[in-house]
């Protein structure tokens, strides 16, 4: 006859199941933009609680199965969260792209994007992957830093909106192809944006 399962183990498993559901909710809120910071403290606390359960002395099959199920579900969530973080860094996360495209589609393209300088954007030696909003803002900061005193540059918001519209146009003209964006250095030392298309 199997030894009775200590009540403390059952209670720990119940709390861990509850904590995992709460952690999943926090990450969903984080990826939805409701929480600015990743719930790392809660994540670390959950991992510590999960790894702190000693199942060696537990002989009840049902309890062992329950523990393994919780652990497998957590590992599945963890892989998903890591995947979404990579997509966000690469600018391929659907929620970020949807918000950017929705925002830019509601406004007209700024006049500066049609200026003669736009021709310089079509050449580059090092195109990069698609950029998220944060990465587009970083590109803006780099371009602005390369400008000389007195040079004109649009506001950051208009700059991002214009680049996003250019990306959208490139996608529409080249369905099924990869659209990338990067920086190119002109003869005068200034940096400009380049949008490229790969098969």
C-alpha positions as CSV (number, residue, x, y, z in Angstrom):
1,X,0.0,0.0,0.0
2,X,1.4,3.4,-1.0
3,X,2.3,5.8,1.7
4,X,-0.1,8.7,2.3
5,X,0.9,11.9,0.5
6,X,2.0,14.6,2.9
7,X,-0.5,17.4,2.9
8,X,2.2,20.0,2.6
9,X,3.1,18.6,-0.9
10,X,-0.5,18.9,-2.0
11,X,-0.8,22.4,-0.7
12,X,2.5,23.4,-2.4
13,X,1.3,22.0,-5.7
14,X,-2.0,23.9,-5.4
15,X,-0.2,27.2,-4.7
16,X,2.3,26.6,-7.5
17,X,-0.5,25.9,-10.0
18,X,-2.2,29.2,-8.8
19,X,1.1,31.1,-9.1
20,X,1.7,29.8,-12.6
21,X,-1.7,31.0,-13.8
22,X,-0.9,34.4,-12.2
23,X,2.6,34.5,-13.8
24,X,1.0,33.7,-17.2
25,X,-1.4,36.5,-16.8
26,X,1.4,38.9,-15.9
27,X,3.3,38.0,-19.0
28,X,0.2,38.4,-21.2
29,X,-0.3,41.9,-19.7
30,X,3.4,42.7,-20.3
31,X,3.3,41.6,-24.0
32,X,0.0,43.5,-24.4
33,X,1.7,46.7,-23.3
34,X,-0.2,46.9,-20.0
35,X,2.9,46.2,-17.9
36,X,6.0,48.1,-18.9
37,X,8.4,45.9,-17.0
38,X,8.8,42.1,-17.4
39,X,7.6,40.3,-14.2
40,X,11.1,39.0,-13.4
41,X,10.7,39.0,-9.7
42,X,7.5,36.9,-9.8
43,X,9.2,34.6,-12.4
44,X,12.2,34.1,-10.1
45,X,9.9,33.4,-7.1
46,X,8.0,30.8,-9.1
47,X,11.1,29.0,-10.3
48,X,12.4,28.9,-6.7
49,X,9.1,27.5,-5.4
50,X,8.9,24.9,-8.2
51,X,12.5,23.7,-7.7
52,X,12.1,23.7,-4.0
53,X,9.6,20.9,-4.0
54,X,11.2,17.5,-3.1
55,X,9.4,14.8,-4.9
56,X,11.9,12.0,-4.1
57,X,10.0,10.7,-1.1
58,X,6.6,11.0,-2.7
59,X,5.3,7.6,-3.9
60,X,1.8,8.5,-5.0
61,X,1.7,8.3,-8.8
62,X,-1.1,10.9,-9.1
63,X,0.9,13.5,-7.2
64,X,4.1,12.9,-9.2
65,X,2.1,13.1,-12.4
66,X,0.5,16.4,-11.2
67,X,4.0,17.8,-10.5
68,X,5.4,16.8,-13.8
69,X,2.4,18.3,-15.6
70,X,2.9,21.7,-13.8
71,X,6.6,21.6,-14.7
72,X,5.9,20.7,-18.4
73,X,3.4,23.5,-18.7
74,X,5.8,26.0,-17.2
75,X,8.5,25.0,-19.6
76,X,6.1,25.4,-22.5
77,X,5.2,28.9,-21.3
78,X,8.8,29.8,-20.8
79,X,9.7,28.8,-24.4
80,X,6.8,30.9,-25.6
81,X,7.8,33.9,-23.6
82,X,11.4,33.7,-24.9
83,X,10.1,33.4,-28.5
84,X,8.0,36.5,-28.1
85,X,10.9,38.4,-26.6
86,X,13.0,37.5,-29.7
87,X,10.2,38.6,-32.0
88,X,9.9,41.9,-30.2
89,X,13.7,42.5,-30.5
90,X,13.6,41.6,-34.2
91,X,10.5,43.7,-34.9
92,X,8.4,40.7,-36.0
93,X,6.0,40.5,-33.1
94,X,2.5,40.8,-34.5
95,X,1.1,43.0,-31.8
96,X,3.9,45.6,-32.2
97,X,3.6,45.6,-36.0
98,X,-0.2,45.9,-35.9
99,X,-0.1,48.9,-33.6
100,X,2.5,50.6,-35.7
101,X,0.7,50.0,-38.9
102,X,-2.6,51.1,-37.4
103,X,-1.1,54.3,-36.1
104,X,0.6,55.2,-39.3
105,X,-2.4,54.3,-41.6
106,X,-4.5,57.0,-39.8
107,X,-2.1,59.8,-40.7
108,X,-0.7,61.2,-44.0
109,X,2.9,60.7,-45.0
110,X,5.0,63.7,-44.0
111,X,6.3,65.9,-46.9
112,X,9.9,65.5,-45.8
113,X,9.8,61.8,-46.9
114,X,9.4,62.9,-50.5
115,X,12.5,65.2,-50.4
116,X,15.5,64.7,-52.6
117,X,17.4,63.1,-49.7
118,X,15.0,60.2,-49.9
119,X,17.0,58.9,-52.9
120,X,19.9,58.2,-50.6
121,X,17.8,55.8,-48.6
122,X,17.8,53.3,-51.5
123,X,21.4,52.4,-51.1
124,X,23.1,50.5,-48.3
125,X,25.9,48.0,-47.6
126,X,24.3,46.6,-44.4
127,X,20.6,46.3,-44.2
128,X,19.1,45.1,-41.0
129,X,16.0,43.1,-39.9
130,X,12.7,44.8,-39.4
131,X,12.6,47.1,-36.5
132,X,10.2,47.6,-33.7
133,X,9.0,51.0,-32.6
134,X,11.9,51.2,-30.1
135,X,14.4,50.2,-32.7
136,X,13.1,52.8,-35.2
137,X,13.4,55.4,-32.5
138,X,17.0,54.3,-31.9
139,X,17.6,54.7,-35.7
140,X,16.2,58.2,-35.5
141,X,18.6,59.1,-32.6
142,X,21.6,57.8,-34.6
143,X,20.6,59.8,-37.7
144,X,20.0,62.9,-35.6
145,X,23.4,62.5,-34.0
146,X,25.1,62.5,-37.4
147,X,23.5,65.8,-38.4
148,X,25.4,69.1,-38.2
149,X,24.2,72.2,-36.4
150,X,21.5,73.9,-38.5
151,X,20.5,70.7,-40.3
152,X,16.8,70.1,-40.3
153,X,15.3,66.8,-39.2
154,X,11.6,66.0,-38.5
155,X,10.2,65.2,-35.1
156,X,10.8,61.7,-33.9
157,X,7.2,60.7,-34.1
158,X,6.9,61.9,-37.8
159,X,10.2,60.2,-38.6
160,X,8.9,56.9,-37.3
161,X,5.6,57.2,-39.0
162,X,7.2,58.0,-42.3
163,X,9.6,55.0,-42.1
164,X,6.8,52.7,-41.1
165,X,4.8,53.9,-44.2
166,X,7.8,53.2,-46.4
167,X,8.0,49.7,-44.9
168,X,4.4,49.1,-45.5
169,X,4.6,50.3,-49.1
170,X,7.6,48.0,-49.7
171,X,5.7,45.1,-48.3
172,X,2.7,45.8,-50.6
173,X,4.9,46.1,-53.7
174,X,6.9,43.0,-52.8
175,X,4.5,40.3,-51.5
176,X,6.2,37.2,-50.2
177,X,9.6,39.0,-49.9
178,X,11.5,40.1,-46.8
179,X,11.6,43.8,-46.2
180,X,14.5,45.1,-44.2
181,X,15.7,48.4,-42.9
182,X,19.1,49.8,-42.0
183,X,21.5,52.7,-41.9
184,X,23.8,53.9,-44.7
185,X,26.5,56.6,-44.4
186,X,26.6,59.3,-47.1
187,X,29.6,61.1,-48.4
188,X,29.2,64.0,-46.0
189,X,29.3,61.6,-43.0
190,X,25.6,61.8,-42.3
191,X,23.5,58.7,-41.7
192,X,20.3,58.0,-43.6
193,X,17.7,55.2,-43.6
194,X,17.8,52.5,-46.2
195,X,14.9,50.0,-46.9
196,X,15.8,46.9,-48.8
197,X,14.0,43.9,-50.2
198,X,15.1,40.3,-50.2
199,X,13.6,37.3,-52.1
